[in-house]
Amino acid sequence: MKLIMKTEFDNLRLNPKHTYEADNNGNKQVIKIYRLNELIAKKVTQKKSIRYFGIKGYNHYLMNEDI
């Protein structure tokens, strides 16, 4: 997985074709986004650090904003 921008992560999360789940463990929170039961992106929040990750080719799953 590689780092992606927050707007790209939000685009993936808001896509109605995708599902997501949140997992809390102490100071760490992980939100995972799935497409057809395949992990395509995740957000990791730990203390004040927030990082967004996407799989290789994640941009194929982005919603078209022009429509």
mmJSON file of the N, C-alpha and C atoms, coordinates in Angstrom:
{"data_MODEL":{"atom_site":{
"group_PDB":["ATOM","ATOM","ATOM","ATOM","ATOM","ATOM","ATOM","ATOM","ATOM","ATOM","ATOM","ATOM","ATOM","ATOM","ATOM","ATOM","ATOM","ATOM","ATOM","ATOM","ATOM","ATOM","ATOM","ATOM","ATOM","ATOM","ATOM","ATOM","ATOM","ATOM","ATOM","ATOM","ATOM","ATOM","ATOM","ATOM","ATOM","ATOM","ATOM","ATOM","ATOM","ATOM","ATOM","ATOM","ATOM","ATOM","ATOM","ATOM","ATOM","ATOM","ATOM","ATOM","ATOM","ATOM","ATOM","ATOM","ATOM","ATOM","ATOM","ATOM","ATOM","ATOM","ATOM","ATOM","ATOM","ATOM","ATOM","ATOM","ATOM","ATOM","ATOM","ATOM","ATOM","ATOM","ATOM","ATOM","ATOM","ATOM","ATOM","ATOM","ATOM","ATOM","ATOM","ATOM","ATOM","ATOM","ATOM","ATOM","ATOM","ATOM","ATOM","ATOM","ATOM","ATOM","ATOM","ATOM","ATOM","ATOM","ATOM","ATOM","ATOM","ATOM","ATOM","ATOM","ATOM","ATOM","ATOM","ATOM","ATOM","ATOM","ATOM","ATOM","ATOM","ATOM","ATOM","ATOM","ATOM","ATOM","ATOM","ATOM","ATOM","ATOM","ATOM","ATOM","ATOM","ATOM","ATOM","ATOM","ATOM","ATOM","ATOM","ATOM","ATOM","ATOM","ATOM","ATOM","ATOM","ATOM","ATOM","ATOM","ATOM","ATOM","ATOM","ATOM","ATOM","ATOM","ATOM","ATOM","ATOM","ATOM","ATOM","ATOM","ATOM","ATOM","ATOM","ATOM","ATOM","ATOM","ATOM","ATOM","ATOM","ATOM","ATOM","ATOM","ATOM","ATOM","ATOM","ATOM","ATOM","ATOM","ATOM","ATOM","ATOM","ATOM","ATOM","ATOM","ATOM","ATOM","ATOM","ATOM","ATOM","ATOM","ATOM","ATOM","ATOM","ATOM","ATOM","ATOM","ATOM","ATOM","ATOM","ATOM","ATOM","ATOM","ATOM","ATOM","ATOM","ATOM","ATOM","ATOM","ATOM"],
"id":[1,2,3,4,5,6,7,8,9,10,11,12,13,14,15,16,17,18,19,20,21,22,23,24,25,26,27,28,29,30,31,32,33,34,35,36,37,38,39,40,41,42,43,44,45,46,47,48,49,50,51,52,53,54,55,56,57,58,59,60,61,62,63,64,65,66,67,68,69,70,71,72,73,74,75,76,77,78,79,80,81,82,83,84,85,86,87,88,89,90,91,92,93,94,95,96,97,98,99,100,101,102,103,104,105,106,107,108,109,110,111,112,113,114,115,116,117,118,119,120,121,122,123,124,125,126,127,128,129,130,131,132,133,134,135,136,137,138,139,140,141,142,143,144,145,146,147,148,149,150,151,152,153,154,155,156,157,158,159,160,161,162,163,164,165,166,167,168,169,170,171,172,173,174,175,176,177,178,179,180,181,182,183,184,185,186,187,188,189,190,191,192,193,194,195,196,197,198,199,200,201],
"type_symbol":["N","C","C","N","C","C","N","C","C","N","C","C","N","C","C","N","C","C","N","C","C","N","C","C","N","C","C","N","C","C","N","C","C","N","C","C","N","C","C","N","C","C","N","C","C","N","C","C","N","C","C","N","C","C","N","C","C","N","C","C","N","C","C","N","C","C","N","C","C","N","C","C","N","C","C","N","C","C","N","C","C","N","C","C","N","C","C","N","C","C","N","C","C","N","C","C","N","C","C","N","C","C","N","C","C","N","C","C","N","C","C","N","C","C","N","C","C","N","C","C","N","C","C","N","C","C","N","C","C","N","C","C","N","C","C","N","C","C","N","C","C","N","C","C","N","C","C","N","C","C","N","C","C","N","C","C","N","C","C","N","C","C","N","C","C","N","C","C","N","C","C","N","C","C","N","C","C","N","C","C","N","C","C","N","C","C","N","C","C","N","C","C","N","C","C","N","C","C","N","C","C"],
"label_atom_id":["N","CA","C","N","CA","C","N","CA","C","N","CA","C","N","CA","C","N","CA","C","N","CA","C","N","CA","C","N","CA","C","N","CA","C","N","CA","C","N","CA","C","N","CA","C","N","CA","C","N","CA","C","N","CA","C","N","CA","C","N","CA","C","N","CA","C","N","CA","C","N","CA","C","N","CA","C","N","CA","C","N","CA","C","N","CA","C","N","CA","C","N","CA","C","N","CA","C","N","CA","C","N","CA","C","N","CA","C","N","CA","C","N","CA","C","N","CA","C","N","CA","C","N","CA","C","N","CA","C","N","CA","C","N","CA","C","N","CA","C","N","CA","C","N","CA","C","N","CA","C","N","CA","C","N","CA","C","N","CA","C","N","CA","C","N","CA","C","N","CA","C","N","CA","C","N","CA","C","N","CA","C","N","CA","C","N","CA","C","N","CA","C","N","CA","C","N","CA","C","N","CA","C","N","CA","C","N","CA","C","N","CA","C","N","CA","C","N","CA","C","N","CA","C","N","CA","C","N","CA","C","N","CA","C"],
"label_alt_id":[null,null,null,null,null,null,null,null,null,null,null,null,null,null,null,null,null,null,null,null,null,null,null,null,null,null,null,null,null,null,null,null,null,null,null,null,null,null,null,null,null,null,null,null,null,null,null,null,null,null,null,null,null,null,null,null,null,null,null,null,null,null,null,null,null,null,null,null,null,null,null,null,null,null,null,null,null,null,null,null,null,null,null,null,null,null,null,null,null,null,null,null,null,null,null,null,null,null,null,null,null,null,null,null,null,null,null,null,null,null,null,null,null,null,null,null,null,null,null,null,null,null,null,null,null,null,null,null,null,null,null,null,null,null,null,null,null,null,null,null,null,null,null,null,null,null,null,null,null,null,null,null,null,null,null,null,null,null,null,null,null,null,null,null,null,null,null,null,null,null,null,null,null,null,null,null,null,null,null,null,null,null,null,null,null,null,null,null,null,null,null,null,null,null,null,null,null,null,null,null,null],
"label_comp_id":["MET","MET","MET","LYS","LYS","LYS","LEU","LEU","LEU","ILE","ILE","ILE","MET","MET","MET","LYS","LYS","LYS","THR","THR","THR","GLU","GLU","GLU","PHE","PHE","PHE","ASP","ASP","ASP","ASN","ASN","ASN","LEU","LEU","LEU","ARG","ARG","ARG","LEU","LEU","LEU","ASN","ASN","ASN","PRO","PRO","PRO","LYS","LYS","LYS","HIS","HIS","HIS","THR","THR","THR","TYR","TYR","TYR","GLU","GLU","GLU","ALA","ALA","ALA","ASP","ASP","ASP","ASN","ASN","ASN","ASN","ASN","ASN","GLY","GLY","GLY","ASN","ASN","ASN","LYS","LYS","LYS","GLN","GLN","GLN","VAL","VAL","VAL","ILE","ILE","ILE","LYS","LYS","LYS","ILE","ILE","ILE","TYR","TYR","TYR","ARG","ARG","ARG","LEU","LEU","LEU","ASN","ASN","ASN","GLU","GLU","GLU","LEU","LEU","LEU","ILE","ILE","ILE","ALA","ALA","ALA","LYS","LYS","LYS","LYS","LYS","LYS","VAL","VAL","VAL","THR","THR","THR","GLN","GLN","GLN","LYS","LYS","LYS","LYS","LYS","LYS","SER","SER","SER","ILE","ILE","ILE","ARG","ARG","ARG","TYR","TYR","TYR","PHE","PHE","PHE","GLY","GLY","GLY","ILE","ILE","ILE","LYS","LYS","LYS","GLY","GLY","GLY","TYR","TYR","TYR","ASN","ASN","ASN","HIS","HIS","HIS","TYR","TYR","TYR","LEU","LEU","LEU","MET","MET","MET","ASN","ASN","ASN","GLU","GLU","GLU","ASP","ASP","ASP","ILE","ILE","ILE"],
"label_asym_id":["A","A","A","A","A","A","A","A","A","A","A","A","A","A","A","A","A","A","A","A","A","A","A","A","A","A","A","A","A","A","A","A","A","A","A","A","A","A","A","A","A","A","A","A","A","A","A","A","A","A","A","A","A","A","A","A","A","A","A","A","A","A","A","A","A","A","A","A","A","A","A","A","A","A","A","A","A","A","A","A","A","A","A","A","A","A","A","A","A","A","A","A","A","A","A","A","A","A","A","A","A","A","A","A","A","A","A","A","A","A","A","A","A","A","A","A","A","A","A","A","A","A","A","A","A","A","A","A","A","A","A","A","A","A","A","A","A","A","A","A","A","A","A","A","A","A","A","A","A","A","A","A","A","A","A","A","A","A","A","A","A","A","A","A","A","A","A","A","A","A","A","A","A","A","A","A","A","A","A","A","A","A","A","A","A","A","A","A","A","A","A","A","A","A","A","A","A","A","A","A","A"],
"label_entity_id":["1","1","1","1","1","1","1","1","1","1","1","1","1","1","1","1","1","1","1","1","1","1","1","1","1","1","1","1","1","1","1","1","1","1","1","1","1","1","1","1","1","1","1","1","1","1","1","1","1","1","1","1","1","1","1","1","1","1","1","1","1","1","1","1","1","1","1","1","1","1","1","1","1","1","1","1","1","1","1","1","1","1","1","1","1","1","1","1","1","1","1","1","1","1","1","1","1","1","1","1","1","1","1","1","1","1","1","1","1","1","1","1","1","1","1","1","1","1","1","1","1","1","1","1","1","1","1","1","1","1","1","1","1","1","1","1","1","1","1","1","1","1","1","1","1","1","1","1","1","1","1","1","1","1","1","1","1","1","1","1","1","1","1","1","1","1","1","1","1","1","1","1","1","1","1","1","1","1","1","1","1","1","1","1","1","1","1","1","1","1","1","1","1","1","1","1","1","1","1","1","1"],
"label_seq_id":[1,1,1,2,2,2,3,3,3,4,4,4,5,5,5,6,6,6,7,7,7,8,8,8,9,9,9,10,10,10,11,11,11,12,12,12,13,13,13,14,14,14,15,15,15,16,16,16,17,17,17,18,18,18,19,19,19,20,20,20,21,21,21,22,22,22,23,23,23,24,24,24,25,25,25,26,26,26,27,27,27,28,28,28,29,29,29,30,30,30,31,31,31,32,32,32,33,33,33,34,34,34,35,35,35,36,36,36,37,37,37,38,38,38,39,39,39,40,40,40,41,41,41,42,42,42,43,43,43,44,44,44,45,45,45,46,46,46,47,47,47,48,48,48,49,49,49,50,50,50,51,51,51,52,52,52,53,53,53,54,54,54,55,55,55,56,56,56,57,57,57,58,58,58,59,59,59,60,60,60,61,61,61,62,62,62,63,63,63,64,64,64,65,65,65,66,66,66,67,67,67],
"pdbx_PDB_ins_code":[null,null,null,null,null,null,null,null,null,null,null,null,null,null,null,null,null,null,null,null,null,null,null,null,null,null,null,null,null,null,null,null,null,null,null,null,null,null,null,null,null,null,null,null,null,null,null,null,null,null,null,null,null,null,null,null,null,null,null,null,null,null,null,null,null,null,null,null,null,null,null,null,null,null,null,null,null,null,null,null,null,null,null,null,null,null,null,null,null,null,null,null,null,null,null,null,null,null,null,null,null,null,null,null,null,null,null,null,null,null,null,null,null,null,null,null,null,null,null,null,null,null,null,null,null,null,null,null,null,null,null,null,null,null,null,null,null,null,null,null,null,null,null,null,null,null,null,null,null,null,null,null,null,null,null,null,null,null,null,null,null,null,null,null,null,null,null,null,null,null,null,null,null,null,null,null,null,null,null,null,null,null,null,null,null,null,null,null,null,null,null,null,null,null,null,null,null,null,null,null,null],
"Cartn_x":[0.832,0.0,0.883,0.349,1.102,0.245,0.902,0.191,-0.669,-1.89,-2.781,-3.281,-3.955,-4.467,-5.801,-6.128,-7.372,-8.586,-8.563,-9.709,-9.95,-8.872,-9.015,-9.61,-9.168,-9.72,-11.209,-11.588,-12.992,-13.822,-13.269,-13.96,-14.231,-13.252,-13.427,-14.451,-14.42,-15.321,-16.767,-16.992,-18.346,-18.966,-18.174,-18.684,-19.661,-20.906,-21.9,-21.573,-20.657,-20.263,-19.262,-18.735,-17.715,-18.303,-17.727,-18.085,-16.87,-17.119,-15.987,-16.289,-15.223,-15.348,-14.304,-14.643,-13.738,-13.321,-12.078,-11.534,-10.743,-11.114,-10.404,-9.625,-8.397,-7.554,-6.712,-7.218,-6.48,-6.364,-5.146,-4.902,-4.924,-5.097,-5.012,-6.393,-6.741,-7.989,-7.665,-8.285,-8.072,-9.432,-9.578,-10.775,-10.353,-11.0,-10.654,-11.812,-11.479,-12.475,-12.297,-13.428,-13.412,-14.241,-13.824,-14.59,-14.647,-15.837,-16.019,-15.136,-15.156,-14.391,-12.878,-12.402,-10.969,-10.596,-9.595,-9.147,-8.539,-9.06,-8.521,-7.903,-8.301,-7.732,-7.926,-7.092,-7.265,-6.741,-7.314,-6.913,-6.443,-5.25,-4.691,-4.507,-5.169,-5.059,-4.424,-3.295,-2.608,-2.131,-2.69,-2.464,-2.824,-1.888,-2.185,-1.807,-1.366,-0.932,-2.069,-2.341,-3.35,-2.689,-2.813,-2.234,-3.276,-3.254,-4.191,-3.394,-3.849,-3.151,-4.111,-3.599,-4.372,-3.546,-4.238,-3.533,-3.021,-2.162,-1.678,-2.87,-3.099,-4.226,-5.528,-5.446,-6.647,-7.445,-6.778,-7.465,-8.528,-8.513,-9.556,-10.884,-10.819,-12.014,-12.595,-11.93,-12.444,-13.708,-14.646,-15.865,-15.531,-16.227,-16.041,-16.771,-16.038,-16.639,-17.329,-17.164,-17.785,-19.249,-19.676,-21.043,-21.994],
"Cartn_y":[-1.174,0.0,1.246,2.296,3.542,4.674,5.758,6.907,7.568,7.974,8.693,9.948,10.817,12.057,11.815,12.689,12.58,12.643,13.506,13.647,12.36,11.682,10.412,9.348,9.327,8.375,8.645,9.914,10.265,9.876,10.047,9.656,8.149,7.362,5.911,5.539,6.218,5.901,6.235,7.313,7.746,7.014,6.218,5.457,4.393,4.38,3.418,1.957,1.726,0.356,-0.238,0.603,0.16,0.023,-0.881,-1.023,-0.659,-0.27,0.034,-0.393,-0.576,-0.951,-0.201,0.09,0.801,-0.141,0.004,-0.836,0.051,0.05,0.832,-0.098,0.324,-0.449,0.536,0.965,1.915,3.261,3.704,4.996,4.906,3.72,3.525,3.204,3.892,3.619,3.331,2.277,1.909,1.808,2.497,2.402,1.752,0.63,-0.105,-0.035,0.173,0.244,-0.972,-1.631,-2.847,-2.68,-3.355,-3.474,-4.957,-5.532,-6.968,-7.794,-7.45,-8.132,-8.053,-7.117,-6.907,-5.546,-5.519,-4.282,-3.365,-2.121,-1.192,0.046,0.38,1.558,1.453,2.206,2.272,3.589,3.985,5.202,4.771,5.201,4.846,6.133,6.195,7.339,6.847,7.463,7.103,8.378,8.653,9.91,11.066,11.891,13.033,12.789,11.584,11.241,10.56,11.054,10.445,10.143,8.903,8.491,7.742,7.962,7.332,6.467,5.235,4.3,3.732,3.46,2.831,1.755,0.773,-0.29,0.239,-0.506,-0.15,-0.194,0.882,0.963,1.383,1.963,2.391,3.427,4.199,5.265,4.724,3.434,2.829,2.756,2.821,2.708,4.066,5.161,6.489,6.79,7.514,7.93,9.054,9.073,10.142,11.371,12.436,13.633,14.501,14.246,15.071,14.71,13.549,13.092,13.69],
"Cartn_z":[0.0,0.0,0.0,-0.611,-0.659,-0.11,0.289,0.833,-0.239,0.163,-0.75,-0.043,-0.766,-0.196,0.515,1.46,2.219,1.298,0.299,-0.606,-1.396,-1.776,-2.485,-1.557,-0.306,0.655,0.865,1.029,1.21,-0.005,-1.182,-2.413,-2.409,-2.003,-1.93,-0.859,0.28,1.386,1.045,0.305,-0.021,-1.207,-1.907,-3.039,-2.532,-3.019,-2.527,-2.864,-3.789,-4.152,-3.159,-2.27,-1.327,0.072,0.846,2.253,3.092,4.334,5.199,6.623,7.389,8.796,9.6,10.845,11.745,12.87,13.306,14.365,15.319,16.589,17.604,18.511,18.821,19.722,20.528,21.656,22.478,21.793,21.537,20.886,19.365,18.825,17.377,16.804,15.714,15.012,13.55,13.004,11.607,10.927,9.796,8.975,7.665,7.313,6.102,5.115,3.832,2.771,1.867,1.567,0.762,-0.502,-1.546,-2.783,-3.114,-3.107,-3.346,-2.411,-1.12,-0.066,-0.243,-1.047,-1.237,-0.662,0.208,0.82,-0.24,-0.347,-1.34,-0.71,0.543,1.204,2.705,3.449,4.894,5.43,6.561,7.265,8.634,9.019,10.32,11.12,12.281,13.181,14.468,14.814,16.043,16.704,17.882,18.602,17.678,17.261,16.389,14.935,14.619,13.268,12.502,11.301,10.431,9.101,8.669,7.381,6.574,5.26,4.337,3.368,3.165,2.297,1.262,0.078,-0.98,-1.662,-2.23,-2.94,-4.276,-4.892,-6.226,-7.185,-7.912,-8.832,-8.167,-6.967,-6.251,-7.034,-7.891,-8.64,-9.597,-9.905,-10.732,-9.979,-8.651,-7.814,-7.42,-7.799,-7.469,-8.245,-7.597,-8.281,-9.253,-10.37,-11.339,-10.82,-10.498,-9.907,-10.915,-12.19,-13.24,-13.464,-13.01,-13.248,-12.238],
"occupancy":[1.0,1.0,1.0,1.0,1.0,1.0,1.0,1.0,1.0,1.0,1.0,1.0,1.0,1.0,1.0,1.0,1.0,1.0,1.0,1.0,1.0,1.0,1.0,1.0,1.0,1.0,1.0,1.0,1.0,1.0,1.0,1.0,1.0,1.0,1.0,1.0,1.0,1.0,1.0,1.0,1.0,1.0,1.0,1.0,1.0,1.0,1.0,1.0,1.0,1.0,1.0,1.0,1.0,1.0,1.0,1.0,1.0,1.0,1.0,1.0,1.0,1.0,1.0,1.0,1.0,1.0,1.0,1.0,1.0,1.0,1.0,1.0,1.0,1.0,1.0,1.0,1.0,1.0,1.0,1.0,1.0,1.0,1.0,1.0,1.0,1.0,1.0,1.0,1.0,1.0,1.0,1.0,1.0,1.0,1.0,1.0,1.0,1.0,1.0,1.0,1.0,1.0,1.0,1.0,1.0,1.0,1.0,1.0,1.0,1.0,1.0,1.0,1.0,1.0,1.0,1.0,1.0,1.0,1.0,1.0,1.0,1.0,1.0,1.0,1.0,1.0,1.0,1.0,1.0,1.0,1.0,1.0,1.0,1.0,1.0,1.0,1.0,1.0,1.0,1.0,1.0,1.0,1.0,1.0,1.0,1.0,1.0,1.0,1.0,1.0,1.0,1.0,1.0,1.0,1.0,1.0,1.0,1.0,1.0,1.0,1.0,1.0,1.0,1.0,1.0,1.0,1.0,1.0,1.0,1.0,1.0,1.0,1.0,1.0,1.0,1.0,1.0,1.0,1.0,1.0,1.0,1.0,1.0,1.0,1.0,1.0,1.0,1.0,1.0,1.0,1.0,1.0,1.0,1.0,1.0,1.0,1.0,1.0,1.0,1.0,1.0],
"B_iso_or_equiv":[0.0,0.0,0.0,0.0,0.0,0.0,0.0,0.0,0.0,0.0,0.0,0.0,0.0,0.0,0.0,0.0,0.0,0.0,0.0,0.0,0.0,0.0,0.0,0.0,0.0,0.0,0.0,0.0,0.0,0.0,0.0,0.0,0.0,0.0,0.0,0.0,0.0,0.0,0.0,0.0,0.0,0.0,0.0,0.0,0.0,0.0,0.0,0.0,0.0,0.0,0.0,0.0,0.0,0.0,0.0,0.0,0.0,0.0,0.0,0.0,0.0,0.0,0.0,0.0,0.0,0.0,0.0,0.0,0.0,0.0,0.0,0.0,0.0,0.0,0.0,0.0,0.0,0.0,0.0,0.0,0.0,0.0,0.0,0.0,0.0,0.0,0.0,0.0,0.0,0.0,0.0,0.0,0.0,0.0,0.0,0.0,0.0,0.0,0.0,0.0,0.0,0.0,0.0,0.0,0.0,0.0,0.0,0.0,0.0,0.0,0.0,0.0,0.0,0.0,0.0,0.0,0.0,0.0,0.0,0.0,0.0,0.0,0.0,0.0,0.0,0.0,0.0,0.0,0.0,0.0,0.0,0.0,0.0,0.0,0.0,0.0,0.0,0.0,0.0,0.0,0.0,0.0,0.0,0.0,0.0,0.0,0.0,0.0,0.0,0.0,0.0,0.0,0.0,0.0,0.0,0.0,0.0,0.0,0.0,0.0,0.0,0.0,0.0,0.0,0.0,0.0,0.0,0.0,0.0,0.0,0.0,0.0,0.0,0.0,0.0,0.0,0.0,0.0,0.0,0.0,0.0,0.0,0.0,0.0,0.0,0.0,0.0,0.0,0.0,0.0,0.0,0.0,0.0,0.0,0.0,0.0,0.0,0.0,0.0,0.0,0.0],
"pdbx_formal_charge":[null,null,null,null,null,null,null,null,null,null,null,null,null,null,null,null,null,null,null,null,null,null,null,null,null,null,null,null,null,null,null,null,null,null,null,null,null,null,null,null,null,null,null,null,null,null,null,null,null,null,null,null,null,null,null,null,null,null,null,null,null,null,null,null,null,null,null,null,null,null,null,null,null,null,null,null,null,null,null,null,null,null,null,null,null,null,null,null,null,null,null,null,null,null,null,null,null,null,null,null,null,null,null,null,null,null,null,null,null,null,null,null,null,null,null,null,null,null,null,null,null,null,null,null,null,null,null,null,null,null,null,null,null,null,null,null,null,null,null,null,null,null,null,null,null,null,null,null,null,null,null,null,null,null,null,null,null,null,null,null,null,null,null,null,null,null,null,null,null,null,null,null,null,null,null,null,null,null,null,null,null,null,null,null,null,null,null,null,null,null,null,null,null,null,null,null,null,null,null,null,null],
"auth_seq_id":[1,1,1,2,2,2,3,3,3,4,4,4,5,5,5,6,6,6,7,7,7,8,8,8,9,9,9,10,10,10,11,11,11,12,12,12,13,13,13,14,14,14,15,15,15,16,16,16,17,17,17,18,18,18,19,19,19,20,20,20,21,21,21,22,22,22,23,23,23,24,24,24,25,25,25,26,26,26,27,27,27,28,28,28,29,29,29,30,30,30,31,31,31,32,32,32,33,33,33,34,34,34,35,35,35,36,36,36,37,37,37,38,38,38,39,39,39,40,40,40,41,41,41,42,42,42,43,43,43,44,44,44,45,45,45,46,46,46,47,47,47,48,48,48,49,49,49,50,50,50,51,51,51,52,52,52,53,53,53,54,54,54,55,55,55,56,56,56,57,57,57,58,58,58,59,59,59,60,60,60,61,61,61,62,62,62,63,63,63,64,64,64,65,65,65,66,66,66,67,67,67],
"auth_comp_id":["MET","MET","MET","LYS","LYS","LYS","LEU","LEU","LEU","ILE","ILE","ILE","MET","MET","MET","LYS","LYS","LYS","THR","THR","THR","GLU","GLU","GLU","PHE","PHE","PHE","ASP","ASP","ASP","ASN","ASN","ASN","LEU","LEU","LEU","ARG","ARG","ARG","LEU","LEU","LEU","ASN","ASN","ASN","PRO","PRO","PRO","LYS","LYS","LYS","HIS","HIS","HIS","THR","THR","THR","TYR","TYR","TYR","GLU","GLU","GLU","ALA","ALA","ALA","ASP","ASP","ASP","ASN","ASN","ASN","ASN","ASN","ASN","GLY","GLY","GLY","ASN","ASN","ASN","LYS","LYS","LYS","GLN","GLN","GLN","VAL","VAL","VAL","ILE","ILE","ILE","LYS","LYS","LYS","ILE","ILE","ILE","TYR","TYR","TYR","ARG","ARG","ARG","LEU","LEU","LEU","ASN","ASN","ASN","GLU","GLU","GLU","LEU","LEU","LEU","ILE","ILE","ILE","ALA","ALA","ALA","LYS","LYS","LYS","LYS","LYS","LYS","VAL","VAL","VAL","THR","THR","THR","GLN","GLN","GLN","LYS","LYS","LYS","LYS","LYS","LYS","SER","SER","SER","ILE","ILE","ILE","ARG","ARG","ARG","TYR","TYR","TYR","PHE","PHE","PHE","GLY","GLY","GLY","ILE","ILE","ILE","LYS","LYS","LYS","GLY","GLY","GLY","TYR","TYR","TYR","ASN","ASN","ASN","HIS","HIS","HIS","TYR","TYR","TYR","LEU","LEU","LEU","MET","MET","MET","ASN","ASN","ASN","GLU","GLU","GLU","ASP","ASP","ASP","ILE","ILE","ILE"],
"auth_asym_id":["A","A","A","A","A","A","A","A","A","A","A","A","A","A","A","A","A","A","A","A","A","A","A","A","A","A","A","A","A","A","A","A","A","A","A","A","A","A","A","A","A","A","A","A","A","A","A","A","A","A","A","A","A","A","A","A","A","A","A","A","A","A","A","A","A","A","A","A","A","A","A","A","A","A","A","A","A","A","A","A","A","A","A","A","A","A","A","A","A","A","A","A","A","A","A","A","A","A","A","A","A","A","A","A","A","A","A","A","A","A","A","A","A","A","A","A","A","A","A","A","A","A","A","A","A","A","A","A","A","A","A","A","A","A","A","A","A","A","A","A","A","A","A","A","A","A","A","A","A","A","A","A","A","A","A","A","A","A","A","A","A","A","A","A","A","A","A","A","A","A","A","A","A","A","A","A","A","A","A","A","A","A","A","A","A","A","A","A","A","A","A","A","A","A","A","A","A","A","A","A","A"],
"auth_atom_id":["N","CA","C","N","CA","C","N","CA","C","N","CA","C","N","CA","C","N","CA","C","N","CA","C","N","CA","C","N","CA","C","N","CA","C","N","CA","C","N","CA","C","N","CA","C","N","CA","C","N","CA","C","N","CA","C","N","CA","C","N","CA","C","N","CA","C","N","CA","C","N","CA","C","N","CA","C","N","CA","C","N","CA","C","N","CA","C","N","CA","C","N","CA","C","N","CA","C","N","CA","C","N","CA","C","N","CA","C","N","CA","C","N","CA","C","N","CA","C","N","CA","C","N","CA","C","N","CA","C","N","CA","C","N","CA","C","N","CA","C","N","CA","C","N","CA","C","N","CA","C","N","CA","C","N","CA","C","N","CA","C","N","CA","C","N","CA","C","N","CA","C","N","CA","C","N","CA","C","N","CA","C","N","CA","C","N","CA","C","N","CA","C","N","CA","C","N","CA","C","N","CA","C","N","CA","C","N","CA","C","N","CA","C","N","CA","C","N","CA","C","N","CA","C","N","CA","C","N","CA","C","N","CA","C"],
"pdbx_PDB_model_num":[1,1,1,1,1,1,1,1,1,1,1,1,1,1,1,1,1,1,1,1,1,1,1,1,1,1,1,1,1,1,1,1,1,1,1,1,1,1,1,1,1,1,1,1,1,1,1,1,1,1,1,1,1,1,1,1,1,1,1,1,1,1,1,1,1,1,1,1,1,1,1,1,1,1,1,1,1,1,1,1,1,1,1,1,1,1,1,1,1,1,1,1,1,1,1,1,1,1,1,1,1,1,1,1,1,1,1,1,1,1,1,1,1,1,1,1,1,1,1,1,1,1,1,1,1,1,1,1,1,1,1,1,1,1,1,1,1,1,1,1,1,1,1,1,1,1,1,1,1,1,1,1,1,1,1,1,1,1,1,1,1,1,1,1,1,1,1,1,1,1,1,1,1,1,1,1,1,1,1,1,1,1,1,1,1,1,1,1,1,1,1,1,1,1,1,1,1,1,1,1,1]
}}}
